[in-house]
Amino acid sequence: LLVLQNTLSALMARYTRQAVLPEEVYDISQFILVSEIFKLVMSFLLELTSQTGVTNTFKTHLVDRPVEMFKMALPALLYWGSNTLLYVAISNLEVPIFQVFYQAKLVITAIVSVVMLGRRYVARQWICLVVISVAVSILALEETMVKTTTIQSTNTTDAKALVVGLMAVASACFLSAFAGVYFEKVLKKETEKDQTDL
């Protein structure tokens, strides 16, 4: 459900910001706030259906473990920054161009995991990461070329918007990759700590 929300929110942000006059465009932070509130409500509803319940979960993970809560604040802030930058990128780039450049996230995440976790990848794994990124990029570009040959677009992306969009998507990829790897590192340390306490 949350995956669907994330997928649709990117498309909705792009098209709702394009469909109105420039002076009527909402601030991107408003869209992010609504999106995050939706995630919070959905998470709350899903937690209501769990066996532990919301109150027990809140006490166990927030009240009883404040240090761990603050450790998780960093990835939360990084994901917030990444989401903000993604919406800036979507506002300045055409969707297929955004998709092509967002594929760099796979490779960036692998590089960050090597640096932060000391993970090692064999040449075959690096080749697979690059091939997947390139293949998805080619498919997105091919889709764009088909659409532009059948429908001549009157909109042209100016150079400034392109640069802003590309910088935003590159920064978003890095922040998201760093947040994910940091989260994994914290979880591994907690698992190791729990195992040594036994």
C-alpha positions in Angstrom: 0.0 0.0 0.0 2.8 2.4 0.9 4.7 1.4 -2.3 1.7 2.4 -4.3 1.4 5.7 -2.4 5.1 6.4 -3.1 4.8 5.6 -6.8 1.6 7.6 -7.3 2.8 10.6 -5.3 5.7 11.3 -7.6 3.5 11.3 -10.7 0.8 13.3 -8.9 3.4 15.9 -7.8 4.7 16.3 -11.4 1.3 16.6 -13.1 -0.5 18.7 -10.4 2.3 21.2 -10.5 2.3 21.3 -14.3 -1.4 21.6 -14.7 -1.8 25.0 -13.0 -0.6 28.5 -13.7 2.9 29.3 -12.2 1.4 31.8 -9.7 -1.0 29.1 -8.5 1.5 26.4 -8.0 1.5 25.1 -4.4 4.7 24.9 -2.4 6.4 21.5 -2.6 6.7 21.3 1.2 2.9 21.3 1.3 2.8 18.2 -0.9 5.4 16.5 1.2 3.5 17.3 4.4 0.3 15.8 3.0 2.2 12.8 1.7 3.9 12.2 5.1 0.6 12.6 6.9 -0.9 9.9 4.7 2.0 7.6 5.5 1.6 8.2 9.2 -2.1 7.5 9.1 -1.6 4.3 7.0 1.2 3.2 9.4 -1.1 3.9 12.4 -3.9 1.9 10.8 -1.6 -1.0 10.0 -0.3 -1.0 13.5 -3.8 -1.1 14.9 -4.2 -4.5 13.1 -1.0 -5.9 14.6 -1.0 -8.1 17.7 1.1 -5.7 19.8 -1.1 -2.6 19.3 -0.2 1.0 18.9 0.2 1.9 22.6 2.6 -1.0 23.3 4.6 -0.3 20.2 4.9 3.4 21.1 6.1 2.5 24.6 8.5 -0.2 23.5 10.2 1.6 20.6 10.0 5.3 21.7 9.6 5.7 25.4 11.7 2.8 26.6 14.5 3.2 24.0 15.1 7.0 23.4 18.7 6.5 22.2 17.5 4.1 19.4 14.8 6.6 18.6 17.3 9.3 18.0 19.5 7.0 16.0 16.5 6.5 13.6 16.0 10.3 13.4 19.0 10.6 11.1 17.6 8.4 8.3 14.2 9.9 8.8 15.7 13.4 8.2 17.7 12.1 5.2 14.6 10.5 3.7 12.7 13.7 4.2 15.5 15.6 2.4 15.6 13.0 -0.3 11.8 13.3 -0.9 12.0 17.1 -1.0 14.8 16.9 -3.6 12.9 14.3 -5.6 9.9 16.6 -5.9 12.2 19.5 -6.9 13.6 17.2 -9.5 10.2 16.1 -10.8 9.1 19.8 -11.0 12.1 20.6 -13.2 12.5 17.5 -15.3 10.3 15.5 -17.6 9.2 12.2 -16.0 11.2 9.9 -18.3 14.4 12.0 -17.8 13.8 11.9 -14.1 13.4 8.1 -14.2 16.6 7.6 -16.2 18.7 9.6 -13.8 17.0 8.2 -10.7 18.3 4.7 -11.8 21.7 5.9 -10.5 20.4 5.2 -7.0 21.2 1.5 -7.4 24.8 2.1 -8.1 25.1 4.9 -5.5 23.6 2.6 -2.9 26.2 -0.1 -3.7 29.1 2.4 -3.5 27.8 3.7 -0.1 27.4 0.2 1.2 31.0 -0.6 0.2 32.2 2.5 2.1 30.0 2.3 5.2 29.5 -1.4 5.7 32.7 -2.7 4.1 30.6 -4.8 1.8 32.4 -6.4 -1.1 30.9 -6.9 -4.5 32.4 -9.1 -7.2 32.8 -7.8 -10.7 29.7 -9.7 -11.9 27.5 -8.0 -9.2 28.8 -4.5 -10.3 28.2 -5.4 -13.9 24.6 -6.5 -13.0 24.0 -3.2 -11.2 25.1 -1.1 -14.1 23.3 -3.3 -16.7 20.0 -3.0 -14.7 20.4 0.8 -14.4 21.3 1.2 -18.1 18.4 -1.1 -19.2 15.8 0.7 -17.3 17.2 4.0 -18.6 17.1 2.8 -22.2 13.5 1.7 -21.7 12.5 5.0 -20.3 14.3 6.9 -23.1 12.8 4.6 -25.7 9.3 5.4 -24.3 10.1 9.1 -24.5 11.3 8.9 -28.1 8.1 7.0 -29.1 6.0 9.7 -27.5 7.9 12.6 -28.9 7.7 11.2 -32.5 4.0 10.8 -32.3 3.2 13.9 -30.3 5.3 17.0 -30.9 5.8 18.7 -27.6 5.5 22.4 -27.4 7.2 22.6 -24.0 11.0 22.9 -23.9 12.9 22.4 -20.7 15.3 25.4 -20.3 18.9 24.8 -19.3 18.4 26.2 -15.7 15.5 23.8 -14.9 17.5 20.9 -16.3 20.5 21.7 -14.2 18.4 22.2 -11.1 16.5 19.0 -11.7 19.6 16.9 -12.4 21.4 18.3 -9.3 18.3 17.6 -7.2 17.9 14.0 -8.4 21.6 13.3 -7.9 21.5 14.7 -4.3 18.3 12.7 -3.6 19.9 9.5 -4.8 22.8 10.0 -2.5 20.7 11.0 0.5 18.4 8.0 0.0 21.3 5.6 -0.5 23.1 7.0 2.6 19.9 6.8 4.7 19.2 3.2 3.6 22.7 2.0 4.3 22.9 3.9 7.6 19.6 2.2 8.6 21.0 -1.2 7.7 24.1 -0.5 9.8 22.1 0.5 12.9 19.9 -2.6 12.5 23.0 -4.8 12.2 24.6 -3.3 15.3 21.3 -3.7 17.3 21.1 -7.4 16.1 24.7 -8.0 17.1 24.1 -6.3 20.5 21.0 -8.4 21.1 22.9 -11.6 20.3 25.8 -10.8 22.6 23.3 -10.0 25.5 21.9 -13.5 25.2 
